[in-house]
Structure formats: structure tokens, C-alpha cells
Amino acid sequence: MACLQFNLINTSTNSKGRAGTISTDHGEIQTPIFMPVGTVGSVKAVTQQQLSIDVQAQIILGNTYHLYLRPGIEVLEAAGGLHKFMGWKKPILTDSGGYQVFSLAANRKITEEGVLFQSHIDGSRHLFTPEKVMDIERSIGADIIMAFDECPPYPSEYIYTKKSMELTHRWLQRCVHRLAETPDKYGYSQNLFPIVQGSTYKDLRIASCQFISEINAAGNAIGGLSVGEPEEMMYEFTAMCTEHLPIEKPRYLMGVGTPWNLLECIDLGIDMFDCVMPTRNGRNGMLFTTKGVINIKNKKWATDFSVIDDGMPSEISNYYTKAYLRHLFVANELLALQLASIQNLTFYLWLVGEARKHILANTFKSWKAEILPIIKQRL
């Protein structure tokens, strides 16, 4: 059993783009990386075999709030943890459930102790404290577990944001203490990532980065961005955070985003991403491809018998046609959701893989300038 290790291999010329490897007890992750979101132990419409073989995902996410409510910690412990329960042999990251709890604004109460909230399923009341969340994440059994934090909405007043950030920092210290007094479960290491907060206030973001850096955790996350602020502001504060977070630790930008968001933030020094966009948009007929963005429901694709995307090596993208996929959507066939989700996830993983190749070759900046207008165009 070994703690998570990060090996920084190269930083691209004229860019902060980084290529590295994260080593966990469930395998190695090549960065930069995109992590598909498997909220309740399932990436929607995609099997674990497809995730591993077709999408070539290296790590996926689970959600503490949702898994705590269903199937429940007792079931997960009896199964031997989420890896065994869902049949996933590669690394898993769990968020703390903080974002989900705080999105229940009408049904929760925040105190120094933690957050009292009502289940969105049956209205039952629950208390999440930093200690309880660490215990839950231990039982879920992810390789990377996120600290319990408060994610303030955008926009937020300065005083509220400062108090929220300070509460997040106090909760972080309690998370660290709880992990120190409890053992890893299931025979492999579980590694804490703290979360930088501070909304769009420069002094708070810098203070949060400094506080979190002193914890000396295995990696660090940036939260509270891509929550409604302008895109350029997201880039500004991402750049600020990467300037003040340790070079030798992986940096995870939570909940981001579009393919072009990923490339811009890789350029700013981010190593890890997650977002529901590829699967959610895919289920609604929006495809991200190497040629641009497609609304596959449009009639223009009805007789387009070219394959979905021949720009990347993918058996599924190179097998089914646009016309067939459009037909599936029009006919409300479940296979449409599966194929579109796989296309988008495969594209995201292909994109970060190409970014890694160009970082290693010191050609990232010129490649990014060339590919961005292509993948952003609407076809």
C-alpha cells in the first residue's frame, strides 16, 4: 500500500501546460486527465467495460452525497468498497458531497459543526460533518477523497465569501485530523485533496491557496469556479491559483468544462478535470467531435452516411454513421444515449491525450491555437 505519488515529467515551452503521472494503488494516471463523472457508481448510459476499453478512461468519479443515500454505506462496505461493487479496477475519486448539499439551499442549515440537510429522495434529515464525510469516503473507498467544503454561489458578497472560506479551512483541519486517526480501508491508500475557495476575490483566493498549500496534502483542488462567472474570469482565477499552489502536487479544477475550457486551463497549469457536460450534452444530442460541435437531431444529418467522427481512433465513432445516430434520437432509442455519451467521453479523453503529447513535444501552444477554432465551430 503506497500513498499517491505525482511525477511531473515536462512543462511545455511558452506555457504552464504540464505532463505528468499520478500513481495510485489502483493504477497510474497520465496527466493532464479528464475524469468521467459516475455520480451513483455509474457513468450514465455507459458500461464499465466501455469506459475502460472504448473511452479509455483512467479514473472516474463517485459522489459521496448520492452514494451515502443510495445504496448506502452498509451495502458498499459489505461489497468491499465502490471498486468491487461496480466492477471498476482503475482509480476512483470521490467528491465530498459538499456541492450537492449546498445546492439544496432551501433544505439545509450550515453551522460550525457541519450541514444539516434533507434528502432529495425521501425528505429524511441528515447531518454531514467533516468527520462523518471522511468516514463515508473511507467506506466508499476511493483512491482520492475530497475534503468537506462550502462552495459559495456566484456572485457572493465579500464578507459572506470570507466567512465561508474560513469555515472551509477549519473544516479542512478537522478532515485532516479525522483521516490521521482512522486507517485506510480495503488494503489500499486513500489520499486527501483539499479545496481552494474564495469565489472571485483575489485576496481570498490567494489566502486559500496559501492555507491549503501548508496542509501538504497529496494534491490540491480548485473549487467554486465554473459556477456562473464569465469564462474569462474563470481563466483569470484559475491562473491565479496555479501561481500559488505547489508545483510538485497535482492540481484539480473541479467541474470544468467544455473542451475549449480544458485546453485553456491545461495551458494555465491544471492537471485534472471533471464535468457532467460530455454525458449530459450527449444525452441531449450534442456531440463534441474533432471537426466541431454537432446537434445530431438536426435534419441536415438525416442522410449523412459518414461516420460520427473519423478524426480519432475509436471503434464506435468510426463505425456508426451520423444518419443512424440521428435516427436513434428521433426514434427515442436508448442506444442513442449510449453512443452519444461514448462519443463525447472518447473525444474528451482523446483531447487531453493529444494535449499531453504536445506538452511532451513542447508544441502545445501552437497546437492549441490551431485546434481551438476547429473544435469550437458549430457544424
C-alpha positions, 0 to 999 in steps of 0.5 A: 500500500503506497500513498499517491505519488505525482511525477511531473515529467515536462512543462511545455515551452511558452506555457504552464501546460504540464505532463505528468503521472499520478500513481495510485494503488489502483493504477497510474494516471497520465496527466493532464486527465479528464475524469468521467463523472459516475455520480451513483457508481455509474457513468450514465448510459455507459458500461464499465467495460466501455469506459475502460476499453472504448473511452479509455478512461483512467479514473472516474468519479463517485459522489459521496452525497448520492452514494451515502443515500443510495445504496448506502454505506452498509451495502458498499462496505459489505461489497468491499468498497465502490471498486468491487461493487461496480466492477471498476479496477482503475482509480476512483475519486470521490467528491465530498458531497459538499456541492450537492448539499449546498445546492439544496439551499432551501433544505439545509442549515450550515453551522460550525459543526457541519450541514444539516440537510434533507434528502432529495429522495425521501425528505429524511434529515441528515447531518454531514460533518467533516468527520462523518464525510471522511468516514463515508469516503473511507467506506466508499473507498476511493483512491482520492477523497475530497475534503468537506467544503462550502462552495459559495454561489456566484456572485457572493458578497465579500464578507459572506465569501470570507466567512465561508472560506474560513469555515472551509479551512477549519473544516479542512483541519478537522478532515485532516485530523479525522483521516490521521486517526482512522486507517485506510480501508480495503488494503489500499491508500486513500489520499486527501485533496483539499479545496481552494475557495474564495469565489472571485476575490483575489485576496481570498483566493490567494489566502486559500491557496496559501492555507491549503498549500501548508496542509501538504496534502497529496494534491490540491483542488480548485473549487467554486469556479465554473459556477456562473462567472464569465469564462474569462474570469474563470481563466483569470482565477484559475491562473491565479491559483496555479501561481500559488499552489505547489508545483510538485502536487497535482492540481484539480479544477473541479467541474470544468468544462467544455473542451475549449475550457480544458485546453485553456486551463491545461495551458494555465497549469491544471492537471485534472478535470471533471464535468457532467457536460460530455454525458449530459450534452450527449444525452441531449444530442450534442456531440463534441467531435474533432471537426466541431460541435454537432446537434445530431437531431438536426435534419441536415444529418438525416442522410449523412452516411459518414461516420460520427467522427473519423478524426480519432481512433475509436471503434464506435465513432468510426463505425456508426454513421451520423444518419443512424445516430440521428435516427436513434434520437428521433426514434427515442432509442436508448442506444442513442444515449449510449453512443452519444455519451461514448462519443463525447467521453472518447473525444474528451479523453482523446483531447487531453491525450493529444494535449499531453503529447504536445506538452511532451513535444513542447508544441502545445501552444501552437497546437492549441491555437490551431485546434481551438477554432476547429473544435469550437465551430458549430457544424 
